[in-house]
Amino acid sequence: MAASKAYKRSLAKFHDYSLNNTLLIAMQMPTATHVASFRSWRHDFNRHVRKCENRNR
């Protein structure tokens, strides 16, 4: 039951993303409130990713 609520919460927050991406977000960072694409980070936020850099943990 708790997993179902967490899934529904994630789906509500990230409704523009596919089911697979929503599940990945929920599994990797259950407390996530915002996500952005690689392109958005680069163009909109002027942030850069170093080669071979890993995700936040």
Secondary structure, 3 states (H helix, E strand, C coil): CHHHHHHHHHHHHCCCCCHHHHHHHHHHCCCCCCCCCHHHHHHCCCCCCCCCCCCCC
